[in-house]
Amino acid sequence: MAAFETSRPATGSLFGGRLANLFAALIEWNDRRVTRKALSKLTDRELDDIGLSRGDLDALRG
């Protein structure tokens, strides 16, 4: 019977870490973009219902 290792420890390589950071930043940017787009389609009244205003949407640009 053969044994297979199903998990690998992090290599800690500089390139791998930077690539992971870049990928995480891209995911965060896209999440903010999708959220901002969805919220911008709401009316002022709908935004008020969830405790937001148009000015609050600018904070999502960060």
N, C-alpha and C positions, 0 to 999 in steps of 0.2 A: 504494500500500500504506500502510495506517495503522499507526502505532506506538502501542502502549499501555504506559504505565508500570505495572508490576505490583507495585511496592513504594512505600510512601510513608514519608518521614522522620517521625520523631516530632515532633508539633507543639510539645510542651513546654508546652502550656497547663496552667494551674493546675487547672482543672476536670477535664480529661482525666487528669492525673496522679493526682488524688485518687480519681477513679472507678476507675482501674486498681488503685490501692492497696486500695480497698474490695473490689473483685472478687477480688484475690489473697488478702485476709484471709478472705473468705467461702469460698474454695476450700480454704485451709489449715484453717479451722475444720471444714469438712465432712469433709475427709480424716481429721482427728483423731477426729471423732465416729464415722465408719465403722470406723476401726481399733480404737478403744476398745470399740465394740459387739461387734466380731468377737472380740477378745481376751477380753472378759468372758464369752463363751460357752464358753471353754476351761476344762477342769478344772485344779486346782492342779498335778497331775502333768504335764499338757500344757504348762502355762506353765513349769514347771521344766525341761522338755525343751528349751525354746527360750531358757532363761536368764532368765526373768522370774518375778516373784511378783505377787500381788494388789496389793501396795503400789506396785509399779512402774506400775500402770495409772493411779494418781492423777497421775503426772507428765504423762500425756497430756492432762490437763485444761487445762494452761497455755495 
